[in-house]
Amino acid sequence: MTIDTFLFDLDGTLVDSVLDLATGVNLLRGELGLPPQPVEQVRACVGDGATQLVKRAIPEVPFNETLLRRFLTRYGEHLLDQTRVYPGIFDFLDGHRHHRMGVVTNKPHGYTLPLLDGLGLTPYFAVVVGGDSCREKKPHPAPVRYALQQLGSSPHAAVLIGDHHTDLISGAAAGVRTCFCAWGIGQHGDAPYDDFAATPPDLLRLYPGAAP
């Protein structure tokens, strides 16, 4: 079956947000009297949602909901300081405007929408599923299934494009094709995938655009 639905992870797939995430982490670490974490260390903590990011990036302090809210507040103040769309992403999106497209991310919905809007990505996506849009986050298949339902799409005609093993596991469990993006923040671990894209331009090679 021809693929007519493209679901994207956000951080590490559509956008490079590591520097702003690191800013949020290190502002909170400073408030707690802790030294800053190197950007690459924060990078290794990203991919499973804000809760896991805080737990991994601030292991010195027992996790609680107040700590999470403090991080989200600090991060939200710097959401678009240095976050950028990866080069080549707009080329793909422009070439597939006639297809169904959505975002499925573990980032909270309230932070995802302004980020997409601020970077000019909002018009491309008919559905945006955040980390708090469903009862479960990726790697659970529920967010992918919900996106497909909202788009009126079949799993057999869809692909989930992401940079992290949570994307690959979630997509496979939902019955969609998966594409691992090697340019991103995460890693595939031992999770299998159907397609491999070393750079964003590879997406156009894998899934050529066409007139409707």
N, CA and C atoms as an extended XYZ file, in Angstrom:
636
Properties=species:S:1:pos:R:3:atomname:S:1:resname:S:1:resid:I:1 pbc="F F F"
N         0.842       -1.200        0.000 N   MET     1
C         0.000        0.000        0.000 CA  MET     1
C         0.877        1.250        0.000 C   MET     1
N         0.499        2.257       -0.754 N   THR     2
C         1.240        3.503       -0.819 CA  THR     2
C         1.110        4.271        0.490 C   THR     2
N         2.216        4.838        0.947 N   ILE     3
C         2.187        5.634        2.169 CA  ILE     3
C         1.586        6.999        1.884 C   ILE     3
N         0.550        7.338        2.636 N   ASP     4
C        -0.080        8.646        2.464 CA  ASP     4
C        -0.159        9.431        3.760 C   ASP     4
N         0.416        8.872        4.835 N   THR     5
C         0.377        9.517        6.139 CA  THR     5
C         1.770        9.520        6.757 C   THR     5
N         2.226       10.695        7.169 N   PHE     6
C         3.561       10.840        7.747 CA  PHE     6
C         3.429       11.412        9.154 C   PHE     6
N         3.862       10.634       10.124 N   LEU     7
C         3.856       11.053       11.519 CA  LEU     7
C         5.297       11.325       11.951 C   LEU     7
N         5.511       12.446       12.595 N   PHE     8
C         6.858       12.865       12.979 CA  PHE     8
C         6.993       13.002       14.485 C   PHE     8
N         8.105       12.515       14.995 N   ASP     9
C         8.545       12.928       16.317 CA  ASP     9
C         8.964       14.392       16.202 C   ASP     9
N         9.142       15.072       17.324 N   LEU    10
C         9.483       16.501       17.289 CA  LEU    10
C        10.962       16.747       17.594 C   LEU    10
N        11.336       16.629       18.859 N   ASP    11
C        12.714       16.912       19.260 CA  ASP    11
C        13.671       15.881       18.667 C   ASP    11
N        14.645       16.355       17.919 N   GLY    12
C        15.620       15.445       17.325 CA  GLY    12
C        15.203       14.917       15.968 C   GLY    12
N        14.003       15.243       15.532 N   THR    13
C        13.510       14.801       14.221 CA  THR    13
C        13.156       16.005       13.356 C   THR    13
N        12.208       16.803       13.811 N   LEU    14
C        11.874       18.032       13.111 CA  LEU    14
C        12.762       19.189       13.563 C   LEU    14
N        13.050       19.251       14.851 N   VAL    15
C        13.784       20.392       15.398 CA  VAL    15
C        14.942       19.947       16.287 C   VAL    15
N        15.976       20.784       16.297 N   ASP    16
C        17.105       20.606       17.207 CA  ASP    16
C        16.862       21.522       18.403 C   ASP    16
N        16.479       20.939       19.508 N   SER    17
C        16.079       21.700       20.691 CA  SER    17
C        17.005       21.478       21.880 C   SER    17
N        18.134       20.821       21.662 N   VAL    18
C        18.994       20.425       22.777 CA  VAL    18
C        19.493       21.616       23.579 C   VAL    18
N        19.885       22.684       22.909 N   LEU    19
C        20.459       23.822       23.631 CA  LEU    19
C        19.445       24.458       24.572 C   LEU    19
N        18.191       24.568       24.127 N   ASP    20
C        17.176       25.158       25.005 CA  ASP    20
C        16.770       24.211       26.126 C   ASP    20
N        16.736       22.926       25.835 N   LEU    21
C        16.470       21.952       26.901 CA  LEU    21
C        17.585       22.001       27.945 C   LEU    21
N        18.820       22.106       27.479 N   ALA    22
C        19.949       22.193       28.405 CA  ALA    22
C        19.880       23.466       29.235 C   ALA    22
N        19.427       24.560       28.616 N   THR    23
C        19.254       25.808       29.367 CA  THR    23
C        18.257       25.616       30.502 C   THR    23
N        17.112       24.990       30.200 N   GLY    24
C        16.113       24.742       31.223 CA  GLY    24
C        16.644       23.867       32.350 C   GLY    24
N        17.352       22.813       31.973 N   VAL    25
C        17.931       21.906       32.972 CA  VAL    25
C        18.928       22.644       33.855 C   VAL    25
N        19.810       23.409       33.239 N   ASN    26
C        20.884       24.031       34.011 CA  ASN    26
C        20.419       25.230       34.832 C   ASN    26
N        19.380       25.903       34.389 N   LEU    27
C        18.795       26.944       35.246 CA  LEU    27
C        18.230       26.335       36.518 C   LEU    27
N        17.552       25.205       36.358 N   LEU    28
C        17.001       24.535       37.535 CA  LEU    28
C        18.112       23.968       38.409 C   LEU    28
N        19.124       23.392       37.792 N   ARG    29
C        20.251       22.880       38.585 CA  ARG    29
C        20.897       24.017       39.376 C   ARG    29
N        21.000       25.196       38.758 N   GLY    30
C        21.571       26.330       39.473 CA  GLY    30
C        20.725       26.733       40.662 C   GLY    30
N        19.403       26.712       40.504 N   GLU    31
C        18.502       27.040       41.616 CA  GLU    31
C        18.671       26.057       42.774 C   GLU    31
N        19.026       24.836       42.413 N   LEU    32
C        19.184       23.780       43.425 CA  LEU    32
C        20.598       23.728       43.992 C   LEU    32
N        21.462       24.654       43.548 N   GLY    33
C        22.837       24.677       44.032 CA  GLY    33
C        23.715       23.608       43.420 C   GLY    33
N        23.332       23.130       42.232 N   LEU    34
C        24.083       22.075       41.558 CA  LEU    34
C        24.843       22.641       40.364 C   LEU    34
N        25.974       22.047       40.005 N   PRO    35
C        26.733       22.530       38.856 CA  PRO    35
C        26.000       22.214       37.556 C   PRO    35
N        26.262       22.974       36.492 N   PRO    36
C        25.597       22.714       35.206 CA  PRO    36
C        26.036       21.400       34.590 C   PRO    36
N        25.163       20.835       33.785 N   GLN    37
C        25.473       19.635       33.026 CA  GLN    37
C        25.946       20.046       31.630 C   GLN    37
N        26.950       19.359       31.071 N   PRO    38
C        27.340       19.624       29.686 CA  PRO    38
C        26.176       19.327       28.742 C   PRO    38
N        26.112       20.051       27.644 N   VAL    39
C        25.023       19.876       26.687 CA  VAL    39
C        24.914       18.428       26.239 C   VAL    39
N        26.038       17.790       25.977 N   GLU    40
C        25.997       16.411       25.491 CA  GLU    40
C        25.435       15.463       26.540 C   GLU    40
N        25.625       15.782       27.800 N   GLN    41
C        25.056       14.944       28.853 CA  GLN    41
C        23.537       15.112       28.908 C   GLN    41
N        23.075       16.337       28.715 N   VAL    42
C        21.626       16.571       28.656 CA  VAL    42
C        21.051       15.880       27.425 C   VAL    42
N        21.757       15.941       26.317 N   ARG    43
C        21.304       15.285       25.087 CA  ARG    43
C        20.988       13.808       25.332 C   ARG    43
N        21.831       13.151       26.112 N   ALA    44
C        21.653       11.722       26.382 CA  ALA    44
C        20.435       11.448       27.253 C   ALA    44
N        19.874       12.490       27.861 N   CYS    45
C        18.718       12.324       28.747 CA  CYS    45
C        17.385       12.540       28.040 C   CYS    45
N        17.429       13.016       26.792 N   VAL    46
C        16.225       13.412       26.063 CA  VAL    46
C        15.618       12.224       25.330 C   VAL    46
N        14.297       12.230       25.191 N   GLY    47
C        13.646       11.244       24.339 CA  GLY    47
C        12.435       10.552       24.926 C   GLY    47
N        12.309       10.598       26.255 N   ASP    48
C        11.215        9.881       26.904 CA  ASP    48
C        10.276       10.797       27.670 C   ASP    48
N        10.274       12.079       27.333 N   GLY    49
C         9.386       13.008       28.003 CA  GLY    49
C        10.083       13.792       29.099 C   GLY    49
N         9.395       14.845       29.561 N   ALA    50
C         9.988       15.766       30.525 CA  ALA    50
C        10.272       15.111       31.867 C   ALA    50
N         9.399       14.206       32.298 N   THR    51
C         9.621       13.546       33.587 CA  THR    51
C        10.931       12.783       33.597 C   THR    51
N        11.158       11.979       32.573 N   GLN    52
C        12.394       11.204       32.507 CA  GLN    52
C        13.606       12.112       32.324 C   GLN    52
N        13.444       13.196       31.582 N   LEU    53
C        14.552       14.137       31.408 CA  LEU    53
C        14.997       14.697       32.752 C   LEU    53
N        14.034       15.133       33.557 N   VAL    54
C        14.367       15.692       34.869 CA  VAL    54
C        14.996       14.637       35.766 C   VAL    54
N        14.461       13.440       35.758 N   LYS    55
C        15.019       12.368       36.592 CA  LYS    55
C        16.462       12.066       36.206 C   LYS    55
N        16.728       12.043       34.910 N   ARG    56
C        18.068       11.686       34.441 CA  ARG    56
C        19.064       12.832       34.574 C   ARG    56
N        18.597       14.046       34.320 N   ALA    57
C        19.505       15.189       34.291 CA  ALA    57
C        19.757       15.792       35.672 C   ALA    57
N        18.886       15.471       36.632 N   ILE    58
C        19.065       15.983       37.996 CA  ILE    58
C        18.945       14.803       38.961 C   ILE    58
N        19.852       13.842       38.860 N   PRO    59
C        19.741       12.636       39.698 CA  PRO    59
C        20.057       12.888       41.169 C   PRO    59
N        20.661       14.046       41.464 N   GLU    60
C        21.051       14.330       42.851 CA  GLU    60
C        19.855       14.633       43.752 C   GLU    60
N        18.711       14.966       43.136 N   VAL    61
C        17.539       15.377       43.909 CA  VAL    61
C        16.394       14.395       43.654 C   VAL    61
N        15.739       13.898       44.702 N   PRO    62
C        14.594       13.004       44.497 CA  PRO    62
C        13.529       13.673       43.636 C   PRO    62
N        13.037       12.954       42.648 N   PHE    63
C        12.051       13.537       41.736 CA  PHE    63
C        10.717       13.750       42.438 C   PHE    63
N        10.069       14.874       42.099 N   ASN    64
C         8.704       15.124       42.516 CA  ASN    64
C         8.056       16.048       41.495 C   ASN    64
N         6.743       16.188       41.573 N   GLU    65
C         6.013       16.976       40.589 CA  GLU    65
C         6.392       18.457       40.634 C   GLU    65
N         6.749       18.955       41.806 N   THR    66
C         7.170       20.351       41.913 CA  THR    66
C         8.448       20.588       41.118 C   THR    66
N         9.362       19.645       41.194 N   LEU    67
C        10.609       19.740       40.434 CA  LEU    67
C        10.315       19.758       38.936 C   LEU    67
N         9.402       18.915       38.507 N   LEU    68
C         9.028       18.874       37.094 CA  LEU    68
C         8.431       20.216       36.662 C   LEU    68
N         7.530       20.768       37.463 N   ARG    69
C         6.912       22.050       37.113 CA  ARG    69
C         7.953       23.162       37.045 C   ARG    69
N         8.917       23.129       37.954 N   ARG    70
C         9.971       24.151       37.944 CA  ARG    70
C        10.807       24.043       36.673 C   ARG    70
N        11.108       22.818       36.263 N   PHE    71
C        11.857       22.660       35.011 CA  PHE    71
C        11.052       23.170       33.825 C   PHE    71
N         9.779       22.787       33.749 N   LEU    72
C         8.954       23.200       32.624 CA  LEU    72
C         8.813       24.716       32.559 C   LEU    72
N         8.736       25.354       33.705 N   THR    73
C         8.662       26.820       33.732 CA  THR    73
C         9.935       27.422       33.161 C   THR    73
N        11.082       26.940       33.613 N   ARG    74
C        12.365       27.472       33.128 CA  ARG    74
C        12.536       27.177       31.643 C   ARG    74
N        12.225       25.973       31.238 N   TYR    75
C        12.359       25.623       29.825 CA  TYR    75
C        11.409       26.459       28.974 C   TYR    75
N        10.175       26.643       29.438 N   GLY    76
C         9.194       27.411       28.687 CA  GLY    76
C         9.624       28.847       28.453 C   GLY    76
N        10.426       29.386       29.358 N   GLU    77
C        10.917       30.759       29.212 CA  GLU    77
C        11.980       30.870       28.118 C   GLU    77
N        12.512       29.740       27.692 N   HIS    78
C        13.593       29.736       26.694 CA  HIS    78
C        13.291       28.775       25.546 C   HIS    78
N        12.010       28.531       25.334 N   LEU    79
C        11.542       27.506       24.397 CA  LEU    79
C        12.090       27.688       22.984 C   LEU    79
N        12.218       28.932       22.549 N   LEU    80
C        12.595       29.219       21.168 CA  LEU    80
C        13.872       30.040       21.059 C   LEU    80
N        14.666       30.073       22.115 N   ASP    81
C        15.901       30.860       22.067 CA  ASP    81
C        16.851       30.353       20.984 C   ASP    81
N        17.115       29.049       20.995 N   GLN    82
C        18.103       28.483       20.077 CA  GLN    82
C        17.588       27.255       19.319 C   GLN    82
N        16.347       26.891       19.527 N   THR    83
C        15.765       25.751       18.826 CA  THR    83
C        15.521       26.112       17.360 C   THR    83
N        15.922       25.229       16.474 N   ARG    84
C        15.799       25.483       15.043 CA  ARG    84
C        15.286       24.238       14.323 C   ARG    84
N        14.611       24.459       13.196 N   VAL    85
C        14.201       23.352       12.333 CA  VAL    85
C        15.436       22.831       11.610 C   VAL    85
N        15.567       21.514       11.550 N   TYR    86
C        16.722       20.943       10.856 CA  TYR    86
C        16.693       21.312        9.367 C   TYR    86
N        17.840       21.660        8.791 N   PRO    87
C        17.896       21.957        7.357 CA  PRO    87
C        17.378       20.782        6.528 C   PRO    87
N        16.510       21.075        5.583 N   GLY    88
C        15.947       20.043        4.721 CA  GLY    88
C        14.563       19.595        5.115 C   GLY    88
N        14.147       19.888        6.343 N   ILE    89
C        12.816       19.465        6.804 CA  ILE    89
C        11.715       20.203        6.049 C   ILE    89
N        11.872       21.505        5.869 N   PHE    90
C        10.835       22.258        5.155 CA  PHE    90
C        10.693       21.779        3.710 C   PHE    90
N        11.793       21.347        3.102 N   ASP    91
C        11.715       20.831        1.731 CA  ASP    91
C        10.798       19.616        1.675 C   ASP    91
N        10.952       18.740        2.645 N   PHE    92
C        10.097       17.551        2.681 CA  PHE    92
C         8.644       17.933        2.947 C   PHE    92
N         8.419       18.775        3.927 N   LEU    93
C         7.051       19.158        4.275 CA  LEU    93
C         6.366       19.871        3.118 C   LEU    93
N         7.086       20.753        2.446 N   ASP    94
C         6.494       21.456        1.303 CA  ASP    94
C         6.150       20.492        0.171 C   ASP    94
N         6.952       19.456        0.025 N   GLY    95
C         6.705       18.482       -1.039 CA  GLY    95
C         5.614       17.483       -0.722 C   GLY    95
N         5.108       17.514        0.511 N   HIS    96
C         4.088       16.553        0.922 CA  HIS    96
C         2.861       17.228        1.529 C   HIS    96
N         2.607       18.448        1.149 N   ARG    97
C         1.469       19.180        1.695 CA  ARG    97
C         0.144       18.474        1.420 C   ARG    97
N         0.093       17.714        0.333 N   HIS    98
C        -1.155       17.035       -0.028 CA  HIS    98
C        -1.346       15.731        0.740 C   HIS    98
N        -0.338       15.324        1.507 N   HIS    99
C        -0.459       14.123        2.318 CA  HIS    99
C        -0.952       14.473        3.722 C   HIS    99
N        -1.393       13.465        4.445 N   ARG   100
C        -1.765       13.655        5.841 CA  ARG   100
C        -0.485       13.634        6.676 C   ARG   100
N        -0.344       14.640        7.522 N   MET   101
C         0.850       14.703        8.360 CA  MET   101
C         0.484       15.096        9.787 C   MET   101
N         1.214       14.527       10.732 N   GLY   102
C         0.974       14.835       12.129 CA  GLY   102
C         2.247       14.750       12.936 C   GLY   102
N         2.195       15.291       14.133 N   VAL   103
C         3.312       15.234       15.083 CA  VAL   103
C         2.891       14.360       16.251 C   VAL   103
N         3.777       13.437       16.643 N   VAL   104
C         3.547       12.591       17.818 CA  VAL   104
C         4.794       12.697       18.683 C   VAL   104
N         4.704       13.436       19.766 N   THR   105
C         5.861       13.728       20.597 CA  THR   105
C         5.573       13.428       22.058 C   THR   105
N         6.639       13.216       22.825 N   ASN   106
C         6.484       13.077       24.270 CA  ASN   106
C         6.589       14.418       24.987 C   ASN   106
N         6.849       15.491       24.235 N   LYS   107
C         6.870       16.826       24.835 CA  LYS   107
C         5.437       17.210       25.205 C   LYS   107
N         5.221       17.850       26.357 N   PRO   108
C         3.856       18.259       26.732 CA  PRO   108
C         3.198       19.091       25.631 C   PRO   108
N         1.907       18.869       25.432 N   HIS   109
C         1.168       19.524       24.364 CA  HIS   109
C         1.252       21.049       24.459 C   HIS   109
N         1.207       21.567       25.665 N   GLY   110
C         1.235       23.008       25.870 CA  GLY   110
C         2.546       23.664       25.490 C   GLY   110
N         3.600       22.876       25.373 N   TYR   111
C         4.892       23.387       24.928 CA  TYR   111
C         5.117       23.086       23.447 C   TYR   111
N         4.492       22.021       22.983 N   THR   112
C         4.640       21.639       21.578 CA  THR   112
C         4.003       22.659       20.641 C   THR   112
N         2.798       23.097       20.969 N   LEU   113
C         2.073       24.008       20.076 CA  LEU   113
C         2.790       25.337       19.863 C   LEU   113
N         3.243       26.020       20.918 N   PRO   114
C         3.953       27.280       20.665 CA  PRO   114
C         5.280       27.084       19.962 C   PRO   114
N         5.920       25.956       20.184 N   LEU   115
C         7.179       25.692       19.490 CA  LEU   115
C         6.930       25.535       17.988 C   LEU   115
N         5.936       24.720       17.637 N   LEU   116
C         5.599       24.540       16.229 CA  LEU   116
C         5.198       25.865       15.586 C   LEU   116
N         4.408       26.636       16.316 N   ASP   117
C         3.940       27.908       15.784 CA  ASP   117
C         5.095       28.884       15.594 C   ASP   117
N         5.984       28.947       16.582 N   GLY   118
C         7.093       29.876       16.529 CA  GLY   118
C         8.087       29.582       15.431 C   GLY   118
N         8.147       28.331       14.997 N   LEU   119
C         9.088       27.929       13.952 CA  LEU   119
C         8.426       27.788       12.587 C   LEU   119
N         7.148       28.152       12.498 N   GLY   120
C         6.457       28.104       11.215 CA  GLY   120
C         6.058       26.721       10.760 C   GLY   120
N         5.952       25.778       11.684 N   LEU   121
C         5.627       24.398       11.342 CA  LEU   121
C         4.147       24.069       11.456 C   LEU   121
N         3.395       24.856       12.188 N   THR   122
C         2.000       24.544       12.473 CA  THR   122
C         1.148       24.253       11.240 C   THR   122
N         1.260       25.025       10.158 N   PRO   123
C         0.366       24.802        9.009 CA  PRO   123
C         0.495       23.438        8.336 C   PRO   123
N         1.579       22.754        8.585 N   TYR   124
C         1.805       21.482        7.897 CA  TYR   124
C         1.066       20.311        8.543 C   TYR   124
N         0.662       20.450        9.802 N   PHE   125
C         0.200       19.290       10.554 CA  PHE   125
C        -1.267       19.400       10.942 C   PHE   125
N        -2.020       18.382       10.546 N   ALA   126
C        -3.451       18.354       10.840 CA  ALA   126
C        -3.727       17.875       12.257 C   ALA   126
N        -2.777       17.193       12.857 N   VAL   127
C        -2.950       16.716       14.227 CA  VAL   127
C        -1.617       16.813       14.957 C   VAL   127
N        -1.683       17.185       16.225 N   VAL   128
C        -0.497       17.249       17.077 CA  VAL   128
C        -0.813       16.509       18.367 C   VAL   128
N        -0.090       15.436       18.614 N   VAL   129
C        -0.285       14.613       19.816 CA  VAL   129
C         0.909       14.840       20.735 C   VAL   129
N         0.656       15.400       21.915 N   GLY   130
C         1.710       15.646       22.883 CA  GLY   130
C         1.841       14.513       23.882 C   GLY   130
N         2.822       14.652       24.752 N   GLY   131
C         3.074       13.609       25.736 CA  GLY   131
C         1.974       13.452       26.758 C   GLY   131
N         1.110       14.467       26.876 N   ASP   132
C        -0.007       14.396       27.807 CA  ASP   132
C        -1.354       14.354       27.088 C   ASP   132
N        -1.339       14.059       25.791 N   SER   133
C        -2.588       13.976       25.034 CA  SER   133
C        -3.298       12.645       25.236 C   SER   133
N        -2.536       11.618       25.589 N   CYS   134
C        -3.088       10.276       25.834 CA  CYS   134
C        -2.676        9.825       27.230 C   CYS   134
N        -3.265        8.767       27.670 N   ARG   135
C        -2.914        8.247       28.997 CA  ARG   135
C        -1.509        7.674       29.000 C   ARG   135
N        -1.016        7.265       27.844 N   GLU   136
C         0.319        6.680       27.732 CA  GLU   136
C         1.175        7.506       26.780 C   GLU   136
N         2.470        7.490       26.987 N   LYS   137
C         3.428        8.121       26.093 CA  LYS   137
C         4.098        7.061       25.226 C   LYS   137
N         4.780        7.489       24.166 N   LYS   138
C         5.669        6.580       23.466 CA  LYS   138
C         6.710        6.069       24.475 C   LYS   138
N         7.077        4.813       24.490 N   PRO   139
C         6.954        3.823       23.420 CA  PRO   139
C         5.630        3.065       23.347 C   PRO   139
N         4.653        3.432       24.161 N   HIS   140
C         3.335        2.813       24.036 CA  HIS   140
C         2.741        3.206       22.681 C   HIS   140
N         1.998        2.322       22.030 N   PRO   141
C         1.439        2.648       20.714 CA  PRO   141
C         0.251        3.597       20.739 C   PRO   141
N        -0.311        3.878       21.921 N   ALA   142
C        -1.537        4.682       22.005 CA  ALA   142
C        -1.429        6.042       21.312 C   ALA   142
N        -0.347        6.810       21.493 N   PRO   143
C        -0.294        8.119       20.814 CA  PRO   143
C        -0.302        8.008       19.294 C   PRO   143
N         0.355        6.988       18.758 N   VAL   144
C         0.371        6.790       17.311 CA  VAL   144
C        -1.022        6.400       16.825 C   VAL   144
N        -1.662        5.507       17.526 N   ARG   145
C        -3.018        5.092       17.151 CA  ARG   145
C        -3.988        6.267       17.217 C   ARG   145
N        -3.810        7.108       18.211 N   TYR   146
C        -4.688        8.274       18.348 CA  TYR   146
C        -4.488        9.236       17.175 C   TYR   146
N        -3.244        9.456       16.787 N   ALA   147
C        -2.963       10.331       15.644 CA  ALA   147
C        -3.593        9.779       14.370 C   ALA   147
N        -3.459        8.481       14.161 N   LEU   148
C        -4.053        7.863       12.971 CA  LEU   148
C        -5.569        8.010       12.978 C   LEU   148
N        -6.157        7.829       14.134 N   GLN   149
C        -7.603        7.968       14.252 CA  GLN   149
C        -8.034        9.385       13.908 C   GLN   149
N        -7.314       10.370       14.421 N   GLN   150
C        -7.658       11.759       14.163 CA  GLN   150
C        -7.495       12.120       12.687 C   GLN   150
N        -6.538       11.491       12.035 N   LEU   151
C        -6.290       11.769       10.627 CA  LEU   151
C        -7.162       10.932        9.698 C   LEU   151
N        -7.826        9.920       10.246 N   GLY   152
C        -8.605        9.012        9.419 CA  GLY   152
C        -7.730        8.142        8.540 C   GLY   152
N        -6.576        7.745        9.077 N   SER   153
C        -5.585        7.005        8.299 CA  SER   153
C        -5.488        5.546        8.737 C   SER   153
N        -5.029        4.724        7.814 N   SER   154
C        -4.783        3.314        8.106 CA  SER   154
C        -3.329        3.115        8.524 C   SER   154
N        -3.065        2.259        9.514 N   PRO   155
C        -1.676        1.996        9.895 CA  PRO   155
C        -0.829        1.507        8.726 C   PRO   155
N        -1.428        0.761        7.829 N   HIS   156
C        -0.677        0.178        6.723 CA  HIS   156
C        -0.249        1.218        5.687 C   HIS   156
N        -0.818        2.425        5.773 N   ALA   157
C        -0.468        3.488        4.829 CA  ALA   157
C         0.291        4.617        5.515 C   ALA   157
N         0.855        4.329        6.701 N   ALA   158
C         1.500        5.376        7.491 CA  ALA   158
C         2.933        5.002        7.852 C   ALA   158
N         3.741        6.030        8.114 N   VAL   159
C         5.097        5.832        8.606 CA  VAL   159
C         5.328        6.803        9.753 C   VAL   159
N         6.015        6.320       10.791 N   LEU   160
C         6.424        7.166       11.902 CA  LEU   160
C         7.911        7.437       11.745 C   LEU   160
N         8.259        8.706       11.682 N   ILE   161
C         9.632        9.139       11.454 CA  ILE   161
C        10.168        9.709       12.754 C   ILE   161
N        11.241        9.098       13.286 N   GLY   162
C        11.760        9.548       14.571 CA  GLY   162
C        13.209        9.183       14.785 C   GLY   162
N        13.799        9.786       15.816 N   ASP   163
C        15.233        9.623       16.072 CA  ASP   163
C        15.536        8.770       17.289 C   ASP   163
N        14.516        8.181       17.899 N   HIS   164
C        14.727        7.522       19.187 CA  HIS   164
C        14.056        6.154       19.189 C   HIS   164
N        14.583        5.276       20.010 N   HIS   165
C        14.001        3.926       20.066 CA  HIS   165
C        12.555        3.945       20.526 C   HIS   165
N        12.175        4.968       21.308 N   THR   166
C        10.773        5.047       21.719 CA  THR   166
C         9.860        5.228       20.509 C   THR   166
N        10.314        5.983       19.507 N   ASP   167
C         9.525        6.169       18.286 CA  ASP   167
C         9.382        4.853       17.536 C   ASP   167
N        10.475        4.145       17.393 N   LEU   168
C        10.484        2.908       16.623 CA  LEU   168
C         9.622        1.838       17.282 C   LEU   168
N         9.716        1.740       18.596 N   ILE   169
C         8.914        0.753       19.324 CA  ILE   169
C         7.436        1.107       19.251 C   ILE   169
N         7.125        2.379       19.452 N   SER   170
C         5.737        2.842       19.410 CA  SER   170
C         5.122        2.610       18.042 C   SER   170
N         5.861        2.991       16.987 N   GLY   171
C         5.349        2.824       15.635 CA  GLY   171
C         5.113        1.375       15.274 C   GLY   171
N         6.081        0.527       15.605 N   ALA   172
C         5.944       -0.889       15.280 CA  ALA   172
C         4.757       -1.503       16.002 C   ALA   172
N         4.577       -1.132       17.264 N   ALA   173
C         3.462       -1.681       18.042 CA  ALA   173
C         2.111       -1.208       17.509 C   ALA   173
N         2.107       -0.034       16.877 N   ALA   174
C         0.863        0.496       16.298 CA  ALA   174
C         0.628       -0.015       14.887 C   ALA   174
N         1.573       -0.760       14.343 N   GLY   175
C         1.398       -1.351       13.022 CA  GLY   175
C         1.768       -0.461       11.861 C   GLY   175
N         2.545        0.626       12.140 N   VAL   176
C         2.948        1.516       11.052 CA  VAL   176
C         4.399        1.243       10.669 C   VAL   176
N         4.781        1.695        9.493 N   ARG   177
C         6.168        1.618        9.068 CA  ARG   177
C         6.983        2.598        9.916 C   ARG   177
N         8.250        2.317       10.133 N   THR   178
C         9.083        3.206       10.937 CA  THR   178
C        10.330        3.606       10.166 C   THR   178
N        10.779        4.832       10.424 N   CYS   179
C        11.993        5.349        9.810 CA  CYS   179
C        12.867        5.939       10.903 C   CYS   179
N        14.098        5.462       11.012 N   PHE   180
C        15.036        5.994       12.000 CA  PHE   180
C        15.819        7.140       11.397 C   PHE   180
N        15.854        8.264       12.114 N   CYS   181
C        16.565        9.469       11.672 CA  CYS   181
C        17.881        9.582       12.429 C   CYS   181
N        18.980        9.381       11.733 N   ALA   182
C        20.288        9.339       12.385 CA  ALA   182
C        20.833       10.717       12.740 C   ALA   182
N        20.199       11.789       12.244 N   TRP   183
C        20.713       13.126       12.536 CA  TRP   183
C        20.245       13.641       13.890 C   TRP   183
N        19.403       12.912       14.575 N   GLY   184
C        18.717       13.463       15.735 CA  GLY   184
C        19.442       13.347       17.048 C   GLY   184
N        18.681       13.527       18.112 N   ILE   185
C        19.197       13.540       19.474 CA  ILE   185
C        19.382       12.133       20.014 C   ILE   185
N        18.449       11.248       19.676 N   GLY   186
C        18.399        9.934       20.303 CA  GLY   186
C        19.204        8.874       19.581 C   GLY   186
N        18.855        7.638       19.859 N   GLN   187
C        19.494        6.482       19.247 CA  GLN   187
C        18.480        5.358       19.150 C   GLN   187
N        18.691        4.463       18.192 N   HIS   188
C        17.696        3.400       18.000 CA  HIS   188
C        17.849        2.254       18.977 C   HIS   188
N        18.999        2.176       19.656 N   GLY   189
C        19.209        1.066       20.575 CA  GLY   189
C        19.111       -0.252       19.833 C   GLY   189
N        18.347       -1.171       20.374 N   ASP   190
C        18.145       -2.456       19.708 CA  ASP   190
C        16.818       -2.518       18.962 C   ASP   190
N        16.122       -1.400       18.872 N   ALA   191
C        14.808       -1.401       18.231 CA  ALA   191
C        14.952       -1.502       16.712 C   ALA   191
N        14.267       -2.425       16.071 N   PRO   192
C        14.331       -2.526       14.608 CA  PRO   192
C        13.567       -1.385       13.946 C   PRO   192
N        13.880       -1.137       12.693 N   TYR   193
C        13.180       -0.106       11.929 CA  TYR   193
C        13.126       -0.550       10.472 C   TYR   193
N        12.207        0.047        9.720 N   ASP   194
C        12.019       -0.319        8.318 CA  ASP   194
C        12.902        0.475        7.376 C   ASP   194
N        13.054        1.771        7.659 N   ASP   195
C        13.813        2.659        6.782 CA  ASP   195
C        14.840        3.433        7.599 C   ASP   195
N        15.886        3.898        6.915 N   PHE   196
C        16.965        4.631        7.570 CA  PHE   196
C        17.241        5.904        6.797 C   PHE   196
N        17.259        7.039        7.514 N   ALA   197
C        17.568        8.326        6.898 CA  ALA   197
C        18.751        8.937        7.639 C   ALA   197
N        19.859        9.095        6.948 N   ALA   198
C        21.051        9.666        7.564 CA  ALA   198
C        20.919       11.176        7.735 C   ALA   198
N        20.236       11.827        6.789 N   THR   199
C        20.033       13.269        6.817 CA  THR   199
C        18.601       13.575        6.394 C   THR   199
N        18.072       14.767        6.719 N   PRO   200
C        16.713       15.093        6.284 CA  PRO   200
C        16.478       14.965        4.787 C   PRO   200
N        17.434       15.338        3.914 N   PRO   201
C        17.187       15.142        2.482 CA  PRO   201
C        16.932       13.693        2.084 C   PRO   201
N        17.407       12.744        2.894 N   ASP   202
C        17.142       11.333        2.602 CA  ASP   202
C        15.651       11.010        2.651 C   ASP   202
N        14.890       11.797        3.401 N   LEU   203
C        13.455       11.532        3.495 CA  LEU   203
C        12.781       11.672        2.135 C   LEU   203
N        13.218       12.643        1.351 N   LEU   204
C        12.643       12.821        0.015 CA  LEU   204
C        13.017       11.678       -0.908 C   LEU   204
N        14.169       11.086       -0.668 N   ARG   205
C        14.563        9.915       -1.457 CA  ARG   205
C        13.711        8.708       -1.071 C   ARG   205
N        13.481        8.551        0.226 N   LEU   206
C        12.687        7.416        0.707 CA  LEU   206
C        11.221        7.548        0.354 C   LEU   206
N        10.713        8.779        0.494 N   TYR   207
C         9.279        9.026        0.287 CA  TYR   207
C         9.126       10.234       -0.632 C   TYR   207
N         9.296       10.046       -1.934 N   PRO   208
C         9.236       11.174       -2.878 CA  PRO   208
C         7.884       11.874       -2.835 C   PRO   208
N         7.913       13.164       -2.948 N   GLY   209
C         6.666       13.918       -3.044 CA  GLY   209
C         6.071       13.754       -4.422 C   GLY   209
N         4.787       13.992       -4.521 N   ALA   210
C         4.106       13.863       -5.813 CA  ALA   210
C         2.890       14.763       -5.805 C   ALA   210
N         2.473       15.144       -6.977 N   ALA   211
C         1.268       15.963       -7.086 CA  ALA   211
C         0.059       15.148       -6.649 C   ALA   211
N        -0.950       15.770       -6.042 N   PRO   212
C        -2.138       15.036       -5.601 CA  PRO   212
C        -2.910       14.470       -6.783 C   PRO   212
